[in-house]
Amino acid sequence: MRPTIYLFGDSITEASFADGGWGAALANHFCRTLDVVLRGYSGYNTRWALKVLDRVFPTVGHDGAAAAPPVAVTVFFGANDACLPDRYAAFQHVPLDEYKQNLHSIVSSLKKRWPKTLILLITPPPIDEDGRLRHPYVENPSGLPERTNEAAGSFAKACVETAEECGIPVVDLWTRMQQYTDWRKAYLSDGLHLTKEGNNVVFEEVMKKLEERGLSLEKLKADLPLFADIDHDDPLKAFQQ
């Protein structure tokens, strides 16, 4: 079996296998070396993610054997936790302190299950509040966005702090995206979800963290003989090893 990378997160992860998505780009990049497995759940916050962790990552496979540990897991939550508690998406809100504790619990559970697996946290992206007003999920009579960039920034900071406390890498997407002047239009499609350009930022940043820890094409073994390595005069020889 090929090694696997799990992508665990909310809708930004669930949509990552769409055309131009960052998950699809990872799968394409590692197409002969790793399987990229999607575990994205639209609308979920860390409170809900923690409740379903054992169902998302069962300890045994369908055949009853122990599930093989993945080489890496990305954990990408916070955009929904950061919904404001007095706006229409309040049911998704998780207090900042609980969000941080939930991340600790998710990381701890994954580390206990798979001690050698790389855990990579990703912060929520920045929020374009005007975009959220133009693209509400439900009727919004208050005329106020259910998310703010300031709140998202607080949750991003907590995510970075959690990674430091756990001794694991983190992609600070909130900070990274805002380094570009026109980030609101370039990287966000509705004030929250990502455009193709925004997805590319996630792909590039995740790849940097993976490569820093040895998960690069140069260091990973290809699955089965490469076409270029097959002897034209004795093709079957390559499959006897």
MARFI-30462 format. One record per residue (C-alpha): x, y, z. Coordinates in pm, whole numbers, padded with zeros to 5 digits, always signed. Layout:
! MARFI-30462
XYZ
...
***
This chain:
! MARFI-30462
+00000+00000+00000
+00116+00352-00072
+00180+00588+00219
-00105+00831+00282
-00158+01194+00374
-00492+01282+00535
-00649+01625+00488
-00876+01690+00790
-01077+02009+00810
-01392+02204+00729
-01538+02319+00396
-01208+02469+00280
-01068+02118+00303
-01383+01949+00169
-01366+02168-00144
-00993+02116-00186
-01039+01842-00447
-01246+02071-00672
-01097+02213-00991
-00792+02414-00889
-00814+02300-00527
-00512+02267-00301
-00590+01904-00217
-00615+01814-00584
-00280+01984-00641
-00125+01776-00363
-00272+01456-00509
-00136+01546-00851
+00207+01635-00712
+00240+01305-00524
+00057+01096-00786
+00319+00817-00795
+00436+00829-00434
+00154+00904-00188
-00224+00879-00167
-00386+01203-00053
-00705+01115+00137
-00975+01378+00185
-01157+01410+00517
-01325+01750+00491
-01653+01837+00662
-01831+02154+00559
-01945+02375+00846
-01758+02183+01116
-01577+02349+01403
-01319+02194+01637
-01585+02096+01890
-01763+01882+01633
-01437+01754+01484
-01326+01629+01824
-01655+01440+01865
-01614+01249+01537
-01237+01196+01546
-01260+00820+01607
-01503+00777+01318
-01292+00986+01083
-00976+00794+01174
-01073+00438+01278
-00806+00235+01452
-00875-00072+01236
-00947-00114+00867
-01243-00285+00700
-01060-00618+00719
-01015-00590+01096
-00641-00529+01072
-00479-00225+01230
-00497+00077+01003
-00159+00181+00864
-00040+00516+01001
-00035+00803+00752
+00288+00991+00693
+00112+01323+00755
-00220+01478+00859
-00321+01838+00793
-00560+01985+01051
-00738+02290+00910
-01008+02428+01141
-01098+02767+01283
-01297+02950+01018
-01624+02827+01171
-01509+02844+01533
-01446+03214+01469
-01808+03291+01376
-01929+03567+01606
-02148+03453+01899
-02410+03727+01841
-02460+03686+01464
-02660+03442+01249
-02391+03169+01252
-02359+03172+01632
-02431+02796+01652
-02092+02734+01488
-01902+02958+01728
-01650+02810+01970
-01490+03031+02238
-01125+03106+02171
-00992+02922+02477
-01196+02613+02390
-01080+02628+02028
-00721+02619+02142
-00788+02332+02383
-00974+02141+02112
-00676+02175+01878
-00450+02045+02155
-00685+01748+02203
-00699+01670+01830
-00320+01686+01800
-00272+01479+02116
-00516+01213+01993
-00345+01188+01653
+00002+01175+01810
-00106+00903+02052
-00254+00704+01764
+00036+00761+01524
+00352+00875+01711
+00565+00910+01396
+00304+01087+01181
+00366+01450+01089
+00080+01671+01213
+00049+02005+01031
-00186+02277+01157
-00328+02538+00919
-00478+02860+01051
-00809+02996+00925
-00773+03235+00631
-00841+03608+00656
-01198+03727+00616
-01330+03983+00371
-01630+04120+00559
-01780+04293+00255
-01761+03961+00072
-01945+03788+00353
-02223+04049+00336
-02256+03993-00040
-02263+03613-00001
-02454+03523+00319
-02545+03156+00367
-02892+03241+00494
-03108+03554+00515
-02914+03813+00714
-03152+04091+00826
-02895+04238+01066
-02681+04359+00778
-02371+04257+00973
-02116+03991+00869
-02119+03669+01070
-01738+03669+01066
-01478+03944+01097
-01113+03949+01000
-01020+04058+01351
-01185+03752+01503
-01027+03524+01243
-00691+03674+01331
-00736+03591+01700
-00811+03230+01614
-00517+03217+01373
-00287+03342+01651
-00423+03073+01885
-00358+02809+01617
+00002+02924+01577
+00048+02921+01956
-00092+02567+01974
+00151+02446+01710
+00442+02599+01902
+00325+02441+02227
+00285+02101+02058
+00616+02125+01875
+00460+02079+01532
+00465+02289+01211
+00194+02537+01118
+00090+02729+00809
-00013+03080+00915
-00252+03134+00628
-00413+03440+00786
-00084+03628+00786
+00051+03487+00461
-00248+03584+00248
-00260+03940+00376
+00094+04003+00254
-00065+04056-00089
-00237+04394-00134
-00538+04266-00330
-00591+03951-00119
-00966+04001-00077
-01044+03965-00446
-00745+03753-00545
-00768+03482-00281
-01130+03474-00158
-01439+03389-00364
-01705+03485-00109
-01512+03651+00170
-01418+03313+00321
-01368+03032+00068
-01074+03025-00167
-01030+03111-00532
-00789+02908-00744
-00520+03159-00654
-00603+03123-00284
-00592+02745-00314
-00251+02775-00475
-00123+02969-00174
-00235+02686+00055
-00074+02425-00172
+00257+02612-00183
+00268+02670+00194
+00174+02310+00277
+00436+02181+00033
+00704+02395+00202
+00625+02238+00539
+00614+01884+00399
+00941+01923+00211
+01113+02068+00518
+01036+01739+00689
+01147+01508+00412
+00821+01452+00225
+00951+01547-00118
+00954+01364-00450
+01332+01342-00428
+01316+01147-00101
+01001+00939-00157
+01000+00609-00345
+00784+00590-00657
+00509+00327-00664
+00613+00052-00911
+00878+00091-01183
+00880+00419-01370
+00835+00396-01745
+01176+00552-01801
+01338+00271-01599
+01187-00016-01799
+01437-00192-02026
+01307-00181-02384
+01477-00513-02463
+01352-00691-02151
+01049-00504-02013
+00942-00771-01764
+01276-00761-01585
+01166-00441-01407
+00873-00623-01246
+01077-00911-01102
+01229-00701-00825
***
